[in-house]
Amino acid sequence: MSALGLVAIIVVIALIFDFVNGFHDAANSVATVVATRVLNPLQAVGLAAVFNFLAAWLLGTKVAATVGEGFVNTRIVTPYVILAGLIGAILWNVFTWYLKLPISSSHALIGGYAGAALAKAGRHGLVVGKWPSTLAFIVLAPIIGLILGYLLMIAVYWIFQSFAPGRLDRWFRHLQILSSSLLSCAHGTNDAQKTMGIITAVLVAAGMEKTFRVPDWVILACAVAMGLGTLSGGWRVVHTMGMRLTKLKPRSGFCAETGAAISIFLATHLGLPVSTTHVVAGAIAGVGSIQRVRAVRWNVASDIVVAWVLTIPAAGIVAALVFYLIHLFEPAA
């Protein structure tokens, strides 16, 4: 196979991953607004798709650079390494989607990329780079989301203490549309950029780009793939995130979405591929625990945490196995 043909195949698979990411992570930005019945599923996913697209297209590529260069030694990267990493991430994403587990597509991709690099060059395949901060955010992201969701709920109860609950929820039904849009925008600034980084990495590895600069056509293609994936829905995961974790009302949905969006925008500013899933789940748990700790179904939360912990090593193992399978087709250096 020609180098150009291989790169074309990898770009297509990367966009498929972005599409899968869209329907898998659609739950992150629409679960709360669907669970509170502010929007129906079709309206919510359409809104999320629009803001995912606009954010991915318009708001910078710092996270893309981190994913492309911050975890793996780019000197050992070949198109086959990237291909194996993508396949590993996609397989783990689809498997956890089937199990209704809202895992992080960000960490699946990082784990797959790292696993393929390790299979290629052993420990020399990785760099320290952004690993410490990214691994730290696996723990910090849900905690930040929980704290922000909790504090926002306290602020809402204090500011609107004289309002009847029914009147308050009527107001927050409108406000939650804004907070859901903000969360979708945050999701687009972080998640779509992962695939931009991977596609740019394969262009650099194939010698088609001299430096790591995300081309405009890559930004547009990834934004479109993410938007279309979101439009396809992710209702298996929505059920877990928006309905099983805790009972939500418009005011608590607004607080969860706003707290999660602030956390994600902060991570994007720092160039970190933070898990939208982790942050949203933490924020939902935070608003649920404002009434009483038992309002949160912690057994469901523990299942989610187990999936989080397993994602990077599991996707890495799958990608390493895929790399060994396709290694026979890689030309000798």
Residue pairs with C-beta under 8 A, 6 or more apart in sequence:
1 9
1 329
3 79
3 206
4 206
6 79
6 80
6 83
6 206
7 79
7 202
7 203
7 206
7 208
9 83
10 79
10 82
10 83
10 86
10 199
10 202
11 199
11 202
11 221
13 83
13 86
13 87
13 90
14 82
14 86
14 195
14 198
14 199
14 202
15 195
15 199
15 221
15 222
15 225
16 90
16 225
17 86
17 89
17 90
17 93
17 105
17 109
17 195
17 198
18 192
18 195
18 222
18 225
18 226
18 229
19 225
19 226
19 228
19 229
19 232
20 90
20 93
20 94
20 97
20 105
20 229
21 93
21 105
21 191
21 192
21 194
21 195
21 226
21 229
22 49
22 52
22 225
22 226
22 227
22 228
22 229
22 230
22 231
22 232
23 97
23 229
23 230
23 232
23 233
23 234
24 93
24 96
24 97
24 102
24 105
24 229
24 234
24 237
25 102
25 105
25 187
25 191
25 230
25 234
25 276
25 277
26 45
26 48
26 229
26 230
26 232
26 233
26 234
26 237
26 238
27 102
27 234
27 235
27 237
27 238
27 240
27 241
27 242
27 277
28 102
28 183
28 187
28 241
28 260
28 276
28 277
28 280
29 48
29 51
29 52
29 180
29 183
29 184
29 187
29 230
29 257
29 276
29 280
30 39
30 41
30 44
30 45
30 47
30 48
30 180
30 184
30 234
30 238
30 242
31 237
31 238
31 241
31 242
31 243
31 280
31 284
32 176
32 180
32 241
32 242
32 248
32 253
32 256
32 257
32 280
32 284
33 39
33 44
33 176
33 177
33 180
33 253
33 257
34 40
34 41
34 44
34 238
34 242
35 238
35 242
35 243
35 248
35 253
36 173
36 176
36 248
36 249
36 250
36 252
36 253
38 173
38 176
38 177
38 180
38 250
38 253
39 47
39 177
39 180
41 233
41 235
41 238
44 180
45 230
45 231
45 233
46 231
47 177
47 180
47 181
47 184
48 180
48 184
48 187
48 230
49 184
49 227
49 228
49 230
49 231
50 184
50 227
51 181
51 184
51 185
51 187
51 188
52 184
52 185
52 187
52 188
52 191
52 192
52 223
52 226
52 227
52 230
53 188
53 223
53 224
53 226
53 227
54 185
54 188
54 223
55 184
55 185
55 186
55 187
55 188
55 189
55 192
56 188
56 189
56 192
56 193
56 196
56 219
56 222
56 223
56 226
56 227
57 219
57 220
57 223
59 185
59 188
59 189
59 268
60 189
60 268
61 193
61 196
61 197
61 214
61 219
62 193
62 268
62 269
62 270
62 271
63 189
63 190
63 193
63 194
63 197
63 268
63 271
63 272
63 273
64 193
64 194
64 196
64 197
64 200
64 214
65 197
65 212
65 214
65 271
66 129
66 130
66 197
66 271
66 272
66 273
67 109
67 110
67 113
67 193
67 194
67 196
67 197
67 198
67 201
67 273
68 74
68 197
68 198
68 200
68 201
68 204
68 212
69 129
69 197
69 201
69 212
70 127
70 129
70 130
70 131
70 134
70 271
71 110
71 113
71 114
71 126
71 127
71 129
71 130
71 131
71 134
72 81
72 113
72 114
72 117
72 125
72 126
72 127
73 117
73 121
73 124
73 125
73 126
73 127
74 201
74 204
74 205
74 212
76 117
76 120
76 121
76 124
76 125
77 117
77 120
77 201
77 204
77 205
78 120
78 205
78 330
79 202
79 205
79 206
80 116
80 120
80 323
80 326
80 327
80 329
80 330
81 113
81 116
81 117
81 120
81 205
81 323
82 113
82 116
82 198
82 201
82 202
82 205
83 116
83 322
83 326
84 112
84 115
84 116
84 119
84 319
84 320
84 322
84 323
84 326
85 109
85 112
85 113
85 114
85 115
85 116
85 117
85 198
85 319
86 109
86 112
86 198
87 112
87 318
87 319
87 322
88 108
88 111
88 112
88 115
88 116
88 315
88 316
88 317
88 318
88 319
88 320
88 321
88 322
89 105
89 108
89 109
89 111
89 112
89 113
89 315
89 319
91 315
91 318
91 322
92 103
92 108
92 111
92 112
92 311
92 314
92 315
92 318
93 103
93 105
93 108
96 102
96 103
96 307
96 311
97 234
97 236
97 237
98 236
99 307
100 236
100 237
100 239
100 240
101 237
101 240
101 303
101 304
101 307
102 237
102 240
102 241
102 277
102 281
102 304
102 307
103 277
103 304
103 307
103 308
103 311
104 275
104 276
104 277
104 278
104 308
104 311
105 191
105 194
105 277
106 190
106 191
106 194
106 273
106 274
106 275
106 276
107 138
107 275
107 308
107 311
107 312
107 315
108 311
108 312
108 315
109 194
109 195
109 198
109 273
109 315
110 134
110 194
110 273
110 312
110 315
111 311
111 312
111 313
111 314
111 315
111 316
111 319
112 315
112 316
112 318
112 319
113 198
113 319
114 125
114 126
114 312
114 316
114 319
115 315
115 316
115 317
115 318
115 319
115 320
115 323
116 316
116 319
116 320
116 322
116 323
117 125
117 126
118 125
118 126
118 316
118 320
119 125
119 319
119 320
119 323
119 324
119 327
120 323
130 271
130 272
133 270
133 272
134 272
134 273
134 274
137 267
137 272
137 274
137 275
137 278
138 275
138 278
138 308
138 309
141 263
141 267
141 274
141 275
141 278
141 279
141 282
142 278
142 279
142 281
142 282
142 285
142 305
143 282
144 263
144 279
144 282
145 256
145 259
145 260
145 263
145 278
145 279
145 280
145 281
145 282
145 283
145 285
145 286
146 282
146 283
146 285
146 286
146 289
147 259
147 286
148 258
148 259
148 260
148 262
148 263
148 283
148 286
149 255
149 256
149 259
149 260
149 282
149 283
149 284
149 285
149 286
149 287
150 286
150 287
150 289
150 290
151 259
152 254
152 255
152 258
152 259
152 287
153 251
153 252
153 255
153 286
153 287
153 290
154 290
156 251
156 254
156 255
157 290
160 168
160 251
163 171
168 251
169 249
169 250
169 251
172 249
172 250
172 251
172 253
172 254
173 250
175 250
175 254
176 250
176 253
176 254
176 257
179 253
179 254
179 257
179 258
179 261
180 253
180 257
182 257
182 258
182 261
183 257
183 258
183 260
183 261
183 264
183 280
184 230
185 261
186 260
186 261
186 264
186 265
186 268
186 276
187 264
187 276
188 223
188 226
189 264
189 265
189 268
190 264
190 267
190 268
190 273
190 274
190 276
191 226
191 276
192 222
192 223
192 225
192 226
193 222
193 268
193 273
194 273
195 222
195 225
195 226
196 214
196 218
196 219
196 222
197 214
199 218
199 221
199 222
200 209
200 212
200 213
200 214
200 215
200 218
201 212
203 209
203 215
203 218
204 210
204 211
204 212
209 215
240 300
240 304
241 277
241 280
241 281
241 284
242 248
242 284
244 297
244 300
245 281
245 284
245 285
245 288
245 296
245 297
245 300
245 301
245 304
246 284
246 285
246 287
246 288
246 289
246 295
246 296
246 297
247 288
247 295
248 256
248 284
248 287
248 288
252 287
252 288
252 290
253 287
255 283
255 286
255 287
256 280
256 283
256 284
256 286
256 287
257 280
257 283
259 283
259 286
259 287
260 276
260 279
260 280
260 282
260 283
263 274
263 279
263 283
264 274
264 276
264 279
267 273
267 274
268 274
275 308
277 304
277 308
278 308
281 301
281 304
285 296
285 301
288 295
288 296
289 295
289 296
